[in-house]
Amino acid sequence: MSWRIRIDGSDVEFVAQPGHSVLDAALAAGIELPYSCRKGVCGNCLGRVLDGPVTGGLGTGCEGARDGELLLCRTQALGDLLIAPRSWRRSEPDARVVLDAQVLSNRRAAEDVSVLQLRFAAGVRARFAAGQYLEVLLPDGRRRAFSMANAPHDNDGVLLHVRHVPGGEFTSRVVPALQRGDRLRVELAHGDFRLREDDDRPLLFVAGGTGFAPIKSILDDMLRRGVQRDITLYWGARNPGGLYAADAVARWQRRRPQLRFVPVISEPVDAAQWDGRRGLVHEALRQDLESAARFDVYACGAPAMVRAVRGVVLERGLPAERFFSDSFVSGADDAAA
């Protein structure tokens, strides 16, 4: 038994098998709905079911729901459905691929962050949008998700910023031991965290820890293409070492002196080590931001940080549809990064 799912206001229809979520059924049919974590946390896949029986659909991400929306990554059809996602688009048939990648370099950028450079086979290039993520396919069938920090034009490989999760089998045991020439199998591209280019509003980016990675991809791509929009970047970390890519920020500011960068650390450190902003990054944002109404806001990091930033910008007047996020959600023993 399978169920037909139709998107309201269109002739798009796809099939869902029992036990599959509405989101997974759409993706399998080449229909891209907004999504990120696929675990019911980030809230990006919120949409309405206008007609038909369902089960599930609730999760922590539902705190941003409106008009009876459900998490489509957690919603399963029990019959034919009519749905109204916040947005949708057709994906290209060969947009997602599985590739073998070889470790080119593995550098410890901070106490708990590795920068992993992977290269594909000679002549192989992958298509992805700035801000998207890949999944590392482990031999036992498990997957680990990591945002790509390189821009789409630099696509003969990928650059990953990997946070070491205490006790995490992959991030804290496998990744530190990877050496040049070692191989990983990856699937890309995933996610809907990408720049919306239908206007020229100022951009406000907020990163927590390795949430900097997809924002780096977006900003590198913007500057290469000459996209002219005002940019403000807040980056929160536990300590100064967690701001591990100061060279990238300095490069952006050389090219765009008007780019505003606000680094924030949350742990107490000696004044000789840090004379900048202190506290949680969303609190710094609250202190600085009188109104968010003119911005498009992009936030990436731990779910709690993303929810806190969302709360700040919405209370400062940002329309909910102009908040875009990517939450790094823990798996069984590792976190996406």
N, C-alpha and C positions, 0 to 999 in steps of 0.2 A: 504494500500500500504506500502510495506517495501522495503529496498534496501540492496543489498549484498555488503559487504566490504571485500576486499581481501588484505592481506599483501604481498607486493612485495618480491619475492624470496622465498616464502614458499607456502604450501598448506593450510594455515590458512585462513578461511573465516568465517565471522559472519554477523548477520543481524542487521540493524538499523531501528528503527521505526521513522516515521515523528516526528519532534520536539525533538529528542534525539541527543545529540552530539556524534561524533565519539568515544570519550573517554568513555562516559557512555555506549555506545553499546558494546565496547570491554570489559569493566569490567563486564558487565552483562553476556557476553559469556565466561567468565573465561580467558580472555586475558589481562594480565597486561601490560599497556603502562606506560612510565614514567609520573608521575603527582604528584602534591602537593596540591595547593590551589583550583583548579577546578573553579576558578573565573576569569581566563584570566589575571592574574597578574604575577605569578612566572615564567612563560615561560618554565617550566619543560616538558610540553606535546608537545612541538614544533615537528612537523613532516611535511612531504610533501604529497600532494595529486598528484599522478602521472597521474591519469586519472579519469574523471567523474566530474559532476557538484556539487558544494557545495555552501553554503551560510555561512557568518560569518567567524570566524577564526582569527580576528584581536583583539588586546588588548595591554595593556602596556607591557606585557611580550614579545611582538614581537620585541623589540629592540635587542634581542639576536638572532633573526632569521637569517638563512642562506639558500641559494639555494631555495628561494621561500617558506620557511616553514610557516605553519599556526599553530595556537593554536588549538589542537585537542579537547580541552574541550569547545571550542567555535565554532567549525566547525560542520555543519549539512549537511548530504547528501541530494542531490536533485535527485539522481540516483545512479546506481551502481558505486563503487569507487575502485580504486587501490591506496593504501597508502604505504608510507615508513616512519614509525616512527623511531626515533633515536635508539630505542631498543624495544624489547617485550619479553614476556615469558608467558608461561601458568601458571595460578594460580591453587592451589589445590581447589577442589570443596567446601570444608568446611573451607577454610582459613579465611573467614569473618563471625563473629557471633555477635548476640545481646545477651547481658548478663545483669542481675541485679547486681548492686554493692552496697555495704554498706560502709558508711563513717567510717573509722577506726580512722582517726585523721585529724584535720584541723588546720594547724599552720601558723601564719602570719610570713613569713620569712623576709619580707622587708615592707616598708611603703605601697607599691602597689603590693605585691606579696604574695599569699597564696600557701602553699605546702599542697596538698590534697592527702591523702592516702586512697585508696579504696580497699576493699576486695570483692572477689567473694564468692559465696556460697561454703560451705565445699565440697572439692573434685573437684572443678571446676578450671581448668587452661586454659589460653588463649594462642594461638600461635601468635607471632608477631616477626618482625625483629627489631633489635635495630635501633632506629631513626624514626620508624613509629608513626602515631598518631591515636587517637580514636575520635569518635564523641559522645557527650552527646546528647541523644534524649529527647527533652523537651516535656511536655504534649501537647502543642499546635501544635506539628509537626515540630517545628524549630529544628535546630541542631547547636551545638557549638563544634568546633574542638580544641583538645589539644594534644600536643605531650606527649608521655609517657616517663618519665624520668628514669624509672627502666629498668634494663637489662632483656632480654628474659627469662633467667633462673629463675628469680624472678616473676613468672607469675600466682600466685594465687590471684593477684590483680594488681593495677596500681598506679603509683605515678605521680601526675600532678603538674606542676608549673603554677599557674594561675595569670596572670597580671590583676589587677583591672582597667578596662577601665572607666574613668569618665562618669557617666551617663549610663553605661552598665547595662542592666537589670539583666543578669545572673552573670557576673563577679563581679559587685559591689554591687548587692543586694542579690542575691541568695547565692553565694559562701560564703561570710562572715558569713551568718547565719547558714550554714550547721554544724550539730553537729554529734557526734559519734552515729551511728545507723541509721541515715538518709539514704535514698536510692536514687540512680540514675540509669538510664538505659543507657547503652553505647553500641556502635557498634565498633568493631575493627576486623582487623587492616586495616588502610588506608595509602596510600602514598608510595613513592619510595625513600625516603631519608634514605639510608642505605649504609653501608660500602661496597665498591667494593674491592674484595679480589683476583683479578686476577694478582696482581703484588705486589712488596714490596717497592713502592715509598714512600718517606716521606709524612706525612699527615699534612696539615695545616687546622685547624678548626678556624672559626670565628663566634662568637655568639654575638647577640645583645639582652640584657635584658633576658627575659625568653626563647629566642632562645637557651639558655644554655641547656634546658631540653633534646632535642633529642641527643645533643652532649654528654651529661652525659650518656645517655643510651648506645651510641656507645662505649664510652671509658670504661665504666664499663664492657661491654661485651668483649671488646678487652683484657683488663687486666685479666679477668677471664679465657679466652681461651688461654692466653699466646701469643697473636699476637705480633710479634716483628717488629714494624715499628717506625721510628722516628716521634715524635709528637710535634707540636707547636700549642698552643691554645691562641687565642686572644679573650678577653671577654670585650665588651663595655657596660657601664651602665651610667645612668645620674649622679649618686652619689655613694660613697663607699658602702652605704647600698644596692644598686642594685646588688652588687656582693655577692649574698646571700648564696652561697654554697661554701664558702672558705674551709670548712672541706672536701668536696669531692675532690677539687683540691689538698689539702695537702695530702690526702690519696694516690692519684695517684702519686704525686711526691715522696712520701716515697717508693713506689714500683718501680717507674721509675724515678730516680733522674735526668735523662737526659731530661725528659719532660719539655719543655720550656713554661712558662705561662706568658702572657702579659696582665694584666688588664688595662683598660683605662676608665676614667670617663670624661664626657662632660660638666658637670655643674661646675661653679667656687665654690670651697670650700676652707676653711682655710688650710694653709700648715700643721697645726697641725693635721688635719683630714686626709690629703692625701698627700703623697710625691711621688706618682707614676706618670704614664703617664696621660696626659690630652689631651682632644680634642675628635674628632670623631674616631671611631675604624678603619675606612678605611684609614684615614689620617695617623694614627700610622703605619698601614700596609705599606702604600706607602713610609713612611720614612725609614722603616726597610728593605724592600724587594728589593734587587737588581735584582733578577731573580726569577720567579715562575715556570720556565720550568721543574724543577725536582719534583714538588709536585703534589699530588691530593688535591684539595681544596674543603672543605665542609663549607657552610655558612648558617646560620639560624637566622632569626630575621625579622624585619619590611621590607617590599618590598624595600623601598628607601635604606636601609642599604645593603641589598643583592645586589641590582643593583650597588651600589657604590663599594662594594668589588669585584664584578665581573669585573667592569671596571678596577680596579687597577691590578688585577692578570692577566687579558688578556693583558694589556699594558706592563706587566712585563714578557710576553712570555708564559703564561700558555695556552696550547691547550684547545679550548672551550669544548671539550668532556670530560675534566678532572675537570670540575667545576660542583659541585653538590649542590643543594640549596633547602631550604624549607622556604617559605615566610609566615609569620603570617599575614593573611589578615582579615581586619575588616568585620564583618557581619553587619546587620542592626543596632545593638546596642551594639555589643561586638566585641572583637578581638580574633582570635585564639591565643593560647598561648602554 
